Amino acid sequence: MAEVLVYVDHVDGAVRKPTLELLTLARRIGEPVAVALGNGAGDTAATLAEHGAVKVLTHEAAEYADYLVVPKVDALQAAVAAVSPAAVLVSSSAEGKEIAARLALRIGSGIITDAVDLEAGDEGPVATQSVFAASYTTKSRVSKGTPVITVKPNSAAVEAAPAAGAVESLSVTFSEQATGTKVTGRTPRESTGRPELTEAAIVVSGGRGVNGAENFAIIEALADSLGAAVGASRAAVDAGWYPHTNQVGQTGKSVSPQLYIANGISGAIQHRAGMQTSKTIVAVNKDAEAPIFELVDFGVVGDLFDVVPQLTEEVKARKG
């Protein structure tokens, strides 16, 4: 069976959930070979093996932390040359898509971004995408070179599948461009204790109907009761009610959680483009004609200031 490279997203050896989802998808089309780079790369092996990696290629060097993107592209290019994989899978983060695009250009291959599913095909992996603001679903395959595919977080369930996870050192020669952009400083993001927006299984969002920064407290309360991330529409963000880092939409972040709860959001195409691939969508809006109701699984026509607090209390009561 052909091998499939999976780029490992980790922090000092702690593997992030989207990588484990990639391993699940990789097993559908071949044998997963993980590529872990940077500080703590070797510490990822146990987790990766538990989730199906037959081999873990590691390389630790200061360049991965000190310089942007290119050192990682150099390493993946070396891994492709060493393995000759059936595909390369990368998580669809902002950095992940840049790495994938640069890699595809380097190795002369086609690229598919923001896939939401992956399956084996007679002529190579077939990727499912949700396109045109999720109005259509397409199935595509790369027709030239080694397919490079980025996959949205939450596109597959994490499944344990113990494998050998043999650790091998990857030989990497950095290019001249690798040191072209240096990281001059880092500022830790203040933790809210909530899940990362793009990786969360549940997202609770507020829009124009929240009517003020102070009222986002009821959105946060519902989110906290569910262990969810908090999102916001562009209207709420532009009004200064919530940080831009939490914006969901075409010009914000794209999310695909198991459950998405939209509160006071009309459902403009800009917002829908960032959340329509959610598995279950619930909307609370007092306007029965709001476009958001065209795509929901469950809709509540009512004032969010009445509905959301009651929902929060009900969640707490059932959990307690």
QUIMO-V888657 format. One record per helix or strand. SS is the DSSP state (2 for helix, 1 for strand). FROM is the first residue (numbers start at 1). TO is the last residue. If there is no record, write none. Layout:
ss=SS from=FROM to=TO
ss=SS from=FROM to=TO
This chain:
ss=1 from=3 to=7
ss=1 from=10 to=11
ss=1 from=14 to=15
ss=2 from=17 to=29
ss=1 from=31 to=37
ss=2 from=41 to=50
ss=1 from=55 to=59
ss=2 from=63 to=66
ss=1 from=67 to=67
ss=2 from=70 to=83
ss=1 from=87 to=91
ss=2 from=94 to=107
ss=1 from=111 to=119
ss=1 from=126 to=131
ss=1 from=136 to=140
ss=1 from=147 to=151
ss=1 from=166 to=169
ss=2 from=176 to=179
ss=1 from=182 to=182
ss=2 from=197 to=199
ss=1 from=202 to=206
ss=2 from=208 to=210
ss=2 from=213 to=226
ss=1 from=229 to=232
ss=2 from=234 to=238
ss=2 from=244 to=246
ss=1 from=247 to=248
ss=1 from=253 to=253
ss=1 from=259 to=263
ss=2 from=269 to=272
ss=1 from=280 to=285
ss=2 from=291 to=294
ss=1 from=298 to=301
ss=2 from=304 to=319
